[in-house]
Amino acid sequence: MKRTTRLLKIIFISTLLINFPYIVLGDNGDSIISRPVIEYSSGDLRDPFSDLFQLAAEKEKKEKELQSFEAPPEDAEVVVPMPSLDKFKVQGVIWGGRFPQAIINNKILSVGDSIEGVKIVNIEKKGITLSFAGKTVNLPTPGNAPALEKGDKEEK
């Protein structure tokens, strides 16, 4: 009996000591807890937290808008302009092996791959040959790019 009484006293005192700051300071639960605000950003992907019915309605609206546009006649030739070569930044070339590769705009590409609608035809030490709508264009590698004059400035 004496032992259990002593044990109960120890538990009671330790409980008081642990909760002492709350008892003395009078924490009544209305203190503010700061938490970080987290916002979801899906980029081009579908937001999984959005209403699916709203998405279906938006999709139908886009389909109706696309149907409202008139398609060009079948005999009309559609001319697509070639993308600007300034869009393509060649960062490196691997040309010695069986499968030559190029690093363009932080993407590793091989012969036959496409980037922004332009097909890679050939990869060599001097440059990369691109094809778009029957036209071929050469992109120089970083080591073979033309040097800038003192007055010229490279735009970034």
C-alpha positions in Angstrom: 0.0 0.0 0.0 2.8 2.3 0.9 4.5 1.6 -2.4 1.4 2.4 -4.5 0.8 5.6 -2.5 4.4 6.7 -3.2 4.0 5.8 -6.9 0.8 7.8 -7.2 2.5 10.8 -5.6 5.4 10.6 -8.0 3.0 10.4 -11.0 0.9 13.3 -9.7 4.0 15.5 -9.1 5.5 14.7 -12.5 2.2 15.5 -14.2 2.2 18.9 -12.4 5.8 19.7 -13.4 5.1 18.8 -17.0 2.0 20.9 -17.2 3.4 23.7 -15.0 4.0 26.3 -17.8 0.4 25.8 -19.1 -1.0 26.2 -15.6 1.0 29.3 -14.7 0.8 31.1 -18.0 -2.9 30.3 -18.4 -2.8 28.8 -21.9 -6.5 28.6 -22.6 -6.2 27.3 -26.2 -6.6 30.6 -28.0 -2.9 31.0 -29.0 -2.1 31.4 -32.7 -0.3 28.6 -34.4 1.4 29.7 -37.6 1.4 27.2 -40.4 2.7 27.6 -44.0 0.2 28.3 -46.7 0.5 25.7 -49.5 -1.0 26.4 -52.9 -1.4 23.8 -55.6 0.1 24.7 -59.0 -0.6 22.1 -61.7 1.0 23.9 -64.6 -0.5 22.4 -67.8 -1.8 19.3 -66.0 -5.4 18.9 -64.8 -6.1 20.1 -61.2 -7.2 17.0 -59.3 -9.0 19.2 -56.7 -11.2 21.0 -59.2 -14.8 20.1 -60.0 -15.0 17.4 -62.7 -18.4 18.7 -63.9 -16.9 22.1 -64.5 -14.1 20.6 -66.4 -16.6 18.7 -68.6 -18.5 21.9 -69.3 -15.3 23.7 -70.3 -14.3 20.9 -72.6 -17.6 21.0 -74.3 -17.3 24.7 -74.7 -13.9 24.4 -76.3 -15.1 21.7 -78.7 -18.0 23.9 -79.8 -15.5 26.8 -80.4 -13.3 24.5 -82.5 -16.3 23.3 -84.5 -17.4 26.9 -85.2 -14.1 27.6 -87.1 -14.3 26.9 -90.8 -11.8 24.4 -92.1 -9.8 25.6 -95.1 -10.7 24.0 -98.4 -9.0 20.7 -99.2 -7.3 22.0 -102.3 -5.8 25.0 -100.4 -2.2 24.8 -99.4 -1.5 25.5 -95.8 1.8 27.3 -95.3 3.4 26.9 -91.8 6.3 29.3 -91.1 9.5 27.8 -89.9 10.2 28.5 -86.2 12.9 31.0 -85.5 16.3 29.4 -85.1 16.9 31.6 -82.0 14.5 29.2 -80.2 17.0 26.3 -80.5 20.0 26.6 -78.1 22.6 23.9 -78.9 24.4 23.0 -75.7 26.4 20.0 -76.8 26.9 17.3 -79.4 28.0 13.6 -79.2 28.8 12.5 -82.7 31.5 9.7 -82.5 29.4 6.7 -81.7 26.7 4.6 -83.4 23.9 6.9 -82.3 24.9 10.6 -82.5 23.1 12.8 -80.0 22.6 16.5 -79.4 21.6 18.5 -76.4 19.2 21.2 -77.6 17.2 23.3 -75.1 18.2 21.0 -72.2 16.8 17.9 -74.1 18.9 15.0 -75.3 17.9 14.2 -78.9 18.9 11.7 -81.6 18.7 11.6 -85.4 15.0 11.3 -86.3 13.7 13.1 -83.2 11.6 16.2 -83.4 11.7 19.4 -81.3 9.0 22.0 -81.7 7.9 20.5 -85.0 11.4 20.5 -86.5 13.0 17.1 -87.3 16.7 16.3 -86.7 18.2 14.9 -89.9 21.9 14.7 -89.1 24.3 15.4 -86.2 27.9 16.1 -86.9 30.9 17.8 -85.2 30.3 21.0 -87.1 26.5 21.2 -86.6 23.1 19.8 -86.6 21.0 19.6 -89.7 17.3 20.3 -89.2 14.4 19.7 -91.6 11.0 21.5 -91.6 8.4 21.3 -94.3 11.0 20.2 -96.9 13.6 22.9 -96.0 16.9 22.0 -94.4 18.8 24.3 -92.0 22.1 23.9 -90.2 22.5 24.8 -86.5 26.2 25.3 -85.5 27.5 23.6 -82.4 28.7 25.8 -79.6 32.4 25.5 -80.6 31.6 26.3 -84.3 29.2 29.3 -83.7 30.3 32.5 -85.4 32.3 34.8 -83.1 30.7 38.1 -82.0 32.4 41.4 -82.9 33.2 43.8 -80.0 30.2 46.0 -80.9 27.8 43.0 -81.2 26.0 41.9 -78.1 24.3 38.5 -77.6 20.7 38.8 -76.5 19.4 36.6 -73.8 
